Amino acid sequence: MPDEPQENQQPIAPIQDIIPQNDTNLAPQPVVTPDEPIAQLNLDPVITPTPTSILSPAPAADIASTPVVPVSSDPVVATETQAVNQGVVQTTTPQSIVPDLNPAQSVIAKPKKSKKFIAAVVISIILALSISFTALGFNYWYQDPQKVLSDAIVNAVISKASIYSSDINIDSNSTKVKISITTKQANYATGSLDVKITATYSGKSYSIDTSALIDKNGDLYFRLSNLTSIVAEAKSAMGIDTGSTISDSIDNLVSKIDGTWVKISSADIKQYSSTYATTKTCVNDAMTKFENDSTQVVEVIDAYKKNPFLLIDKDLGQKDGNFNFQIKGSTTGLKAFIASLKTTKIYNAIHDCDNSFTIDENSIKDNTGSSSSTDYSSRLILSIDYWSHQITKIDFSGSSDANNSFTAVIVPQFNQKVTIDTPATSISLTELSSYIQQAYDSFYSTYQ
């Protein structure tokens, strides 16, 4: 006899008894198959459920209690659903790991990225070439030699604050003279001048220092230094005995003025010449207005740009970040510049202050400003900064013959902070006049 069924085993009910027939949503759906086999779509491999998720035929009671998964159009999901209909329970693969079966997106995406990349490269190349050609054109225009020279002259004119250090050497037969000059300009109406002169004659050297300045109040100061040695040599050359009355008078005067600042105020000038005092005040006011009025400055700049009288004779190349040009003058340009300058506001303002102040372009000789002449040769070299177009050095030399020569080296500094300090102590022009008068009276009484 066949074995009797165990108590825990139940007969498997037909699947149609488990699934209600009136529920159309649970009816088996046709499987949608892609136009092309999945193997040809280069898809990522489908993650296969682990063996523990697949159960062998289960008792009917368990199958009946298992939720029925609706049939999906997705081939993988549809296959799993069919397995349920056949009495096999499979765990549905999560949607997040189901591969995208849309072949159109995979095929079209790559060409789009390639086209965008190529377009970006082409645009970058065009942009780089445009910038390069623009920079090249700007550099060609900005670094044009004549423009560099013109900019340098204009920058020197419009610079409100500057310092010039100069060394000048004159060699004439048996006399040699060295002059060191330092000028400082805080603005158009305030500045200072320091000059040291050393002369060598017949084996002996003589030195004298002089200084002058105009302070912010418009007062003029000057002084002479190292007078003692010069005066001693002068007395010896004139045969004035040391210890004599005249010698003592001179020494007394020198001790009072050697190295002493002498102040010449507008009030002092007015005592000697009211006309000159008025003129000085008028000119100071005109220069202050010129400094603060950009339209007046532009007039002078335009006058030079339209009529340049300094031209490039030779391009000496670049060195240490500077252009180096040998300069020649143009008489025609100088005449035209002076004629144009006479129409500017600053010239007319100064002329109105003093009608004796005039400039005449017709007084310029034809050889004025030329680089050479039959009896005198000279050379002027300007060094100009490559980027700022400011003059960094002026080198001038000339000679008439083997025994007479002249050299000058000027080093300017522009847009520097310059402070002109009023001397702490000084004597007035009236006091200086009284000292000179006393020395003269002593000298005159001795030779009566």
PyMOL commands that set and color helices and strands:
alter all, ss='L'
color gray80, all
select helices_A, chain A and resi 15-18+24-26+38-41+51-53+60-65+75-85+95-97+103-142+145-158+227-238+245-257+266-272+274-292+294-306+331-341+345-353+361-363+429-446
alter helices_A, ss='H'
color red, helices_A
select strands_A, chain A and resi 162-172+175-187+190-201+204-214+220-225+262-264+310-319+322-329+377-385+391-401+404-414+427-428
alter strands_A, ss='S'
color yellow, strands_A
deselect
rebuild
show_as cartoon
